């Protein structure tokens, strides 16, 4: 956790003081590295410090911690840029981040030292494959913005790199949606990719096709953030009849909501319809994300919580990176995107969410598991057999 906070702060300082764009990008990479360390550490803290029946509420609180900054952050950042300069958007964050980590420190210290003090076998190799996956994802983004033979070569090389590295980083059976943890990780990746690929196209579509200002388009995205928080709150207070219920309902909402957003491309359809659709999609994410986080911890033995939580984050980021790179290349094909472009990108999002909804039943491991918040030892046994 402390390494995560440290690298996060270093990245912010590098980005905020960068004299050239290249150094700003490096700062953002370091900041992301710290965020990855911190996120996985916090998942392990939840797994070790909270009983199973409270974890849904804790992950709902995580969602609230995300949605509040998403509401006030853009306005605050705008004021900072206007009155102090853009650098302080980065340089001011450590003033909040370090005290927040200090508040957590006393609680983390009471958990005790993890039993496993040595890296797992093959840890160095996994780090190398993770670096390869990161480079491949970046190459995919860059290649998607090129033209002609160069684009084909770069995208092809990136896809080969991802195909070689992803199976070595994610749970065995991830690509074939094996029951239990592999499907849990896969559903998170599909949900993240669906939501992100729709989210990046909505402001562009609203501004170009409906004449929205950037502020008004941003307010539409805010509806998704609010409903995400609502969905997370709901999933923290219900006892599902089956482990698959919340992921299935959430991904179905994401599918229906994103498909409704597609109607906003048609001039005859009121914009309100698209706004409602995006709110439904956000509600689906709120139901899906925390419930899959809870399942990941429940399907992990104590010594495996860190590795499986990292797999969950990797699945999120890699699936999102691949889908955004491929859909972004669609935008790069033409100088002026049109309705067909928006429909194509939103159709990809709908396809990802629909595939997740169809696979949701496979989150249940082969072993017999009791439904509800407490999954218990049977789930761990099922995860291991999977």
C-alpha positions as CSV (number, residue, x, y, z in Angstrom):
1,X,0.0,0.0,0.0
2,X,2.8,2.4,0.9
3,X,4.6,1.7,-2.4
4,X,1.4,2.4,-4.2
5,X,0.9,5.8,-2.5
6,X,4.6,6.6,-3.0
7,X,4.7,5.9,-6.7
8,X,1.3,7.6,-7.2
9,X,2.6,10.8,-5.6
10,X,5.9,10.7,-7.5
11,X,4.0,10.3,-10.8
12,X,1.9,13.3,-9.9
13,X,4.9,15.4,-9.1
14,X,6.7,14.4,-12.3
15,X,3.5,15.2,-14.4
16,X,2.9,18.5,-12.6
17,X,6.5,19.7,-13.1
18,X,7.0,18.3,-16.6
19,X,8.6,20.9,-19.0
20,X,7.7,18.7,-22.1
21,X,4.8,16.5,-23.1
22,X,7.0,13.3,-23.1
23,X,7.8,13.8,-19.4
24,X,4.1,14.4,-18.7
25,X,3.3,11.0,-20.2
26,X,6.1,9.4,-18.1
27,X,4.6,11.0,-15.0
28,X,1.2,9.6,-15.9
29,X,2.7,6.1,-16.4
30,X,4.3,6.2,-12.9
31,X,1.1,7.5,-11.4
32,X,-0.8,4.6,-13.0
33,X,1.8,2.1,-11.7
34,X,1.2,3.4,-8.2
35,X,-2.5,3.2,-8.6
36,X,-2.3,-0.4,-9.7
37,X,-0.3,-1.3,-6.6
38,X,-2.6,0.6,-4.3
39,X,-5.8,-0.9,-5.8
40,X,-4.7,-4.5,-5.4
41,X,-3.5,-3.8,-1.8
42,X,-6.9,-2.3,-0.8
43,X,-8.7,-5.4,-2.2
44,X,-6.5,-7.6,0.0
45,X,-7.2,-5.3,2.9
46,X,-11.0,-5.8,2.3
47,X,-10.5,-9.6,2.1
48,X,-8.5,-9.8,5.3
49,X,-10.1,-7.1,7.5
50,X,-13.8,-7.5,6.8
51,X,-16.1,-10.5,7.2
52,X,-17.8,-11.8,4.1
53,X,-21.2,-10.3,4.9
54,X,-19.8,-6.8,5.0
55,X,-17.7,-6.8,1.8
56,X,-20.6,-5.8,-0.5
57,X,-21.1,-2.7,1.6
58,X,-17.4,-1.9,1.5
59,X,-17.2,-2.2,-2.2
60,X,-20.4,0.0,-2.4
61,X,-18.4,2.6,-0.4
62,X,-15.6,2.3,-2.9
63,X,-18.1,3.2,-5.7
64,X,-19.2,6.2,-3.7
65,X,-15.6,7.3,-3.3
66,X,-15.3,7.2,-7.1
67,X,-18.6,8.9,-8.0
68,X,-18.2,12.0,-5.7
69,X,-14.9,13.0,-7.3
70,X,-16.4,12.4,-10.8
71,X,-19.1,14.9,-9.9
72,X,-17.1,17.7,-8.4
73,X,-13.7,16.9,-10.0
74,X,-14.2,18.5,-13.4
75,X,-15.5,21.8,-11.9
76,X,-12.7,21.9,-9.3
77,X,-10.1,21.1,-11.9
78,X,-11.5,23.9,-14.2
79,X,-11.2,26.4,-11.3
80,X,-7.7,25.3,-10.6
81,X,-6.6,25.6,-14.2
82,X,-8.2,29.0,-14.5
83,X,-6.8,30.6,-11.4
84,X,-3.6,28.6,-10.6
85,X,-2.6,26.8,-13.8
86,X,-2.9,23.3,-15.1
87,X,0.1,22.0,-13.2
88,X,-1.7,22.3,-9.9
89,X,-4.3,19.8,-11.0
90,X,-1.4,17.3,-10.4
91,X,0.6,19.0,-7.7
92,X,-2.3,19.6,-5.3
93,X,-3.4,15.9,-5.2
94,X,-0.6,14.7,-2.9
95,X,-1.9,17.1,-0.3
96,X,-5.0,14.9,-0.1
97,X,-3.5,11.5,-1.0
98,X,-0.9,11.3,1.8
99,X,-3.2,12.2,4.7
100,X,-5.8,9.7,3.4
101,X,-3.1,6.9,3.4
102,X,-2.2,7.9,7.0
103,X,-5.8,7.4,8.0
104,X,-5.7,3.9,6.7
105,X,-2.3,3.0,8.1
106,X,-3.4,2.2,11.7
107,X,-6.1,-0.2,10.5
108,X,-3.8,-2.0,8.1
109,X,-1.2,-2.4,10.8
110,X,-3.7,-4.4,12.9
111,X,-4.2,-6.9,10.2
112,X,-0.7,-8.3,10.7
113,X,2.0,-9.5,8.4
114,X,0.9,-11.8,5.6
115,X,1.8,-15.4,6.0
116,X,3.6,-15.6,2.7
117,X,6.8,-13.5,2.8
118,X,8.4,-14.8,-0.4
119,X,7.2,-14.1,-4.0
120,X,5.2,-16.9,-5.5
121,X,7.0,-19.2,-8.0
122,X,7.3,-17.6,-11.4
123,X,6.6,-14.0,-10.0
124,X,9.5,-12.5,-12.0
125,X,8.3,-14.2,-15.2
126,X,4.8,-12.8,-14.6
127,X,6.2,-9.3,-14.2
128,X,7.9,-9.7,-17.6
129,X,4.7,-10.8,-19.2
130,X,2.9,-7.9,-17.6
131,X,5.4,-5.5,-19.1
132,X,4.9,-7.2,-22.5
133,X,1.1,-6.9,-22.2
134,X,1.5,-3.2,-21.3
135,X,3.8,-2.5,-24.3
136,X,1.4,-4.4,-26.6
137,X,-1.6,-2.4,-25.4
138,X,0.2,0.8,-26.0
139,X,1.4,-0.3,-29.4
140,X,-2.2,-1.2,-30.3
141,X,-3.3,2.3,-29.5
142,X,-0.5,3.8,-31.5
143,X,-1.0,1.5,-34.4
144,X,-4.7,2.2,-34.5
145,X,-4.0,5.8,-35.3
146,X,-1.7,5.1,-38.3
147,X,-2.5,4.5,-41.9
148,X,-1.7,1.8,-44.5
149,X,0.9,-0.9,-44.1
150,X,2.4,0.6,-41.0
151,X,-1.0,0.4,-39.2
152,X,-1.4,-3.3,-40.2
153,X,2.1,-4.2,-39.0
154,X,1.8,-2.4,-35.6
155,X,-1.7,-3.6,-34.8
156,X,-0.8,-7.2,-35.9
157,X,2.4,-7.2,-33.7
158,X,0.4,-5.8,-30.8
159,X,-2.3,-8.5,-31.1
160,X,0.3,-11.2,-31.2
161,X,1.9,-9.7,-28.1
162,X,-1.4,-9.6,-26.2
163,X,-2.3,-13.2,-27.3
164,X,1.0,-14.4,-25.9
165,X,1.0,-12.5,-22.6
166,X,-2.7,-12.4,-21.5
167,X,-3.1,-16.2,-21.0
168,X,0.0,-16.1,-18.7
169,X,-1.4,-13.3,-16.5
170,X,-5.0,-14.2,-16.0
171,X,-6.5,-17.3,-14.5
172,X,-6.3,-20.6,-16.4
173,X,-9.4,-21.0,-18.5
174,X,-10.0,-17.2,-18.9
175,X,-10.3,-17.3,-22.7
176,X,-12.8,-20.2,-22.6
177,X,-14.8,-18.8,-19.7
178,X,-14.1,-21.7,-17.4
179,X,-16.5,-21.8,-14.4
180,X,-15.6,-19.8,-11.3
181,X,-12.8,-17.3,-11.1
182,X,-11.9,-17.2,-14.8
183,X,-15.4,-16.1,-15.7
184,X,-15.5,-13.6,-12.9
185,X,-12.4,-11.9,-14.3
186,X,-13.7,-12.2,-17.8
187,X,-17.0,-10.5,-16.9
188,X,-15.2,-7.6,-15.3
189,X,-13.2,-7.1,-18.4
190,X,-16.3,-7.2,-20.6
191,X,-18.2,-4.8,-18.4
192,X,-15.3,-2.4,-18.3
193,X,-14.7,-2.5,-22.0
194,X,-18.5,-2.0,-22.8
195,X,-18.9,1.0,-20.4
196,X,-15.6,2.7,-21.5
197,X,-16.1,2.3,-25.2
198,X,-19.6,3.8,-24.9
199,X,-18.5,6.6,-22.6
200,X,-15.8,7.9,-24.9
201,X,-18.2,8.2,-27.9
202,X,-21.2,9.8,-26.1
203,X,-19.8,13.3,-25.7
204,X,-18.6,13.4,-29.3
205,X,-21.9,12.1,-30.6
206,X,-23.9,14.6,-28.5
207,X,-21.7,17.6,-29.5
208,X,-21.6,16.8,-33.2
209,X,-25.0,15.4,-33.9
210,X,-27.1,17.2,-31.3
211,X,-25.2,20.5,-30.8
212,X,-24.4,19.9,-27.1
213,X,-21.8,22.0,-25.4
214,X,-18.9,20.1,-23.7
215,X,-20.4,21.0,-20.3
216,X,-23.9,19.7,-21.3
217,X,-22.4,16.5,-22.7
218,X,-20.4,16.0,-19.5
219,X,-23.6,16.3,-17.5
220,X,-25.1,13.4,-19.5
221,X,-22.1,11.3,-18.4
222,X,-22.8,12.4,-14.8
223,X,-26.1,10.6,-14.9
224,X,-24.2,7.3,-15.5
225,X,-22.0,8.1,-12.5
226,X,-24.9,8.8,-10.2
227,X,-26.8,5.6,-11.2
228,X,-23.5,3.6,-10.9
229,X,-23.4,4.7,-7.2
230,X,-27.1,3.8,-6.8
231,X,-26.5,0.3,-8.2
232,X,-23.5,-0.2,-5.9
233,X,-25.6,0.9,-2.9
234,X,-28.4,-1.5,-3.9
235,X,-26.1,-4.5,-4.4
236,X,-24.7,-3.9,-0.9
237,X,-28.1,-4.3,0.7
238,X,-29.6,-7.3,-1.1
239,X,-29.2,-11.0,-0.6
240,X,-29.2,-12.6,-4.1
241,X,-30.8,-16.0,-4.6
242,X,-27.8,-17.1,-6.7
243,X,-24.2,-16.0,-7.1
244,X,-24.9,-15.2,-10.7
245,X,-28.0,-13.0,-10.1
246,X,-26.3,-9.6,-9.6
247,X,-23.7,-10.0,-12.4
248,X,-26.5,-11.2,-14.8
249,X,-28.9,-8.4,-13.9
250,X,-26.2,-5.8,-14.0
251,X,-24.8,-6.8,-17.4
252,X,-28.4,-7.0,-18.8
253,X,-29.0,-3.5,-17.6
254,X,-25.7,-2.4,-19.2
255,X,-26.7,-4.1,-22.5
256,X,-30.2,-2.6,-22.6
257,X,-29.0,0.8,-21.5
258,X,-26.2,1.0,-24.1
259,X,-28.5,-0.2,-26.8
260,X,-30.9,2.6,-25.8
261,X,-28.1,5.1,-26.1
262,X,-27.7,4.0,-29.8
263,X,-31.2,5.5,-30.5
264,X,-29.8,8.9,-29.7
265,X,-28.0,8.9,-33.0
266,X,-31.4,9.2,-34.7
267,X,-32.5,12.8,-35.0
268,X,-36.2,11.9,-34.5
269,X,-35.5,10.3,-31.1
270,X,-35.4,12.8,-28.1
271,X,-32.1,13.1,-26.4
272,X,-33.8,12.2,-23.1
273,X,-34.1,8.6,-24.3
274,X,-30.4,8.4,-24.6
275,X,-29.9,10.0,-21.2
276,X,-32.2,7.5,-19.6
277,X,-30.4,4.7,-21.4
278,X,-27.0,5.8,-20.0
279,X,-28.5,6.0,-16.5
280,X,-29.6,2.3,-16.9
281,X,-26.2,1.4,-18.1
282,X,-24.6,3.1,-15.1
283,X,-27.0,1.2,-12.8
284,X,-25.9,-2.0,-14.4
285,X,-22.2,-1.2,-13.7
286,X,-23.1,-0.4,-10.1
287,X,-24.7,-3.9,-9.7
288,X,-21.9,-5.7,-11.6
289,X,-18.6,-4.2,-10.4
290,X,-18.8,-4.6,-6.7
291,X,-20.5,-8.0,-6.9
292,X,-17.7,-9.4,-9.0
293,X,-15.1,-7.9,-6.6
294,X,-16.8,-9.7,-3.7
295,X,-16.9,-13.0,-5.7
296,X,-13.1,-12.7,-6.5
297,X,-12.3,-12.5,-2.8
298,X,-14.7,-15.3,-1.9
299,X,-13.2,-17.6,-4.5
300,X,-9.7,-16.9,-3.3
301,X,-7.8,-18.5,-0.5
302,X,-6.1,-15.9,1.8
303,X,-2.7,-16.3,0.2
304,X,-4.2,-15.9,-3.3
305,X,-6.2,-12.7,-2.7
306,X,-3.5,-10.4,-4.0
307,X,-2.8,-12.4,-7.2
308,X,-6.5,-12.8,-8.0
309,X,-7.3,-9.2,-7.3
310,X,-4.4,-8.2,-9.6
311,X,-5.9,-10.5,-12.3
312,X,-9.2,-8.7,-11.9
313,X,-7.5,-5.3,-12.4
314,X,-5.5,-6.7,-15.4
315,X,-8.7,-8.0,-17.0
316,X,-10.3,-4.6,-16.6
317,X,-7.4,-2.7,-18.1
318,X,-6.4,-5.0,-20.9
319,X,-10.0,-5.6,-22.2
320,X,-10.7,-1.8,-22.0
321,X,-7.4,-1.0,-23.8
322,X,-8.0,-3.5,-26.6
323,X,-11.6,-2.4,-27.2
324,X,-10.8,1.3,-27.0
325,X,-7.8,0.9,-29.4
326,X,-9.8,-1.0,-32.0
327,X,-12.8,1.3,-31.8
328,X,-10.6,4.4,-31.7
329,X,-9.1,3.2,-35.0
330,X,-12.6,3.4,-36.4
331,X,-12.7,7.1,-35.5
332,X,-9.3,7.6,-37.1
333,X,-10.4,6.2,-40.5
334,X,-12.4,9.2,-41.4
335,X,-11.8,12.9,-40.9
336,X,-15.3,13.5,-39.8
337,X,-17.1,10.7,-37.8
338,X,-20.7,10.3,-38.7
339,X,-23.8,8.4,-37.4
340,X,-22.5,5.1,-38.8
341,X,-19.3,5.5,-36.8
342,X,-21.1,6.1,-33.5
343,X,-23.4,3.2,-34.1
344,X,-20.5,0.9,-34.9
345,X,-18.7,1.9,-31.7
346,X,-21.8,1.6,-29.5
347,X,-22.6,-1.8,-31.2
348,X,-19.2,-3.1,-29.9
349,X,-20.1,-1.9,-26.4
350,X,-23.5,-3.7,-26.6
351,X,-21.8,-6.8,-27.9
352,X,-19.4,-6.9,-25.0
353,X,-22.1,-6.4,-22.4
354,X,-24.4,-9.0,-24.0
355,X,-21.7,-11.6,-24.1
356,X,-21.1,-11.0,-20.4
357,X,-24.8,-11.3,-19.6
358,X,-24.9,-14.7,-21.4
359,X,-21.8,-16.0,-19.6
360,X,-22.9,-14.7,-16.1
361,X,-24.1,-18.1,-15.0
362,X,-20.6,-19.5,-15.2
363,X,-19.4,-17.4,-12.2
364,X,-20.7,-20.3,-10.1
365,X,-17.8,-22.8,-9.6
366,X,-18.1,-26.5,-10.1
367,X,-18.5,-27.1,-6.4
368,X,-21.9,-26.6,-4.7
369,X,-22.0,-23.1,-3.2
370,X,-24.6,-21.6,-0.9
371,X,-26.0,-18.4,-2.3
372,X,-25.9,-15.0,-0.6
373,X,-23.0,-12.9,0.7
374,X,-21.1,-15.7,2.4
375,X,-19.6,-18.1,-0.1
376,X,-17.2,-19.9,2.2
377,X,-14.9,-22.8,1.9
378,X,-16.9,-24.5,-0.9
379,X,-16.2,-21.6,-3.2
380,X,-12.5,-21.7,-2.5
381,X,-12.5,-25.4,-3.3
382,X,-14.4,-24.8,-6.5
383,X,-12.0,-22.0,-7.5
384,X,-9.0,-24.3,-7.0
385,X,-10.6,-27.1,-9.0
386,X,-11.4,-24.7,-11.8
